[in-house]
Amino acid sequence: MPILKLRQDDERAEAEFELDYLTSLTTRERFELMLRKSREMALLLRRHERRRTTQVTKRT
């Protein structure tokens, strides 16, 4: 996987780099990447116990 190196933050260059990388993949590679990331997210959710999001409570 290629690595992008920039002297300063440049969101446009980062987005172009990401899109160029994703369009260079075959359909099979994109699905494999998607499935691998989905498994990674499921593992993280299990590891961190699917905590509920914090809620703001009003003081009365």
Secondary structure as GFF3:
##gff-version 3
##sequence-region A 1 60
A	DSSP	alpha_helix	11	24	.	.	.	ID=ss1
A	DSSP	alpha_helix	27	47	.	.	.	ID=ss2
###
